[in-house]
Amino acid sequence: MAVMDLNDLLQRTNYIRDLFAKSKVPLKKGEGLERSLAEADALARGDKLPGEPSTQMLAAIAHDAHVIWALAENLNTCVGAGLNVVSHLEQITTGSRDPSAA
């Protein structure tokens, strides 16, 4: 089983942010993807959580990190194959972080 490397997670969040910036697609502040990137960044940097974390909070952080990890890998594959991902980036900037909302 592969282990999530936190330095790699930070590189992946930066890759996604850079791809959005280069594509001139703004991340929507407070929406699902931007919030997931922020959670993954905080985890990768080792930021302290305020107060005592709940099981639900830790599960949400792990979920966000996994989503960002996989998204960066998939976007990198598409970009590497020469696909134009701009329209996809525009579509994924909103939405819920709640996995049960799917």
Secondary structure, 3 states (H helix, E strand, C coil): CCCCCHHHHHHHHHHHHHHHHHCCCCCCCCCHHHHHHHHHHHHHHCCCCCCCCCHHHHHHHHHHHHHHHHHHHHHHHHHHCCCCCHHHHHHCCCCCCCHHHC
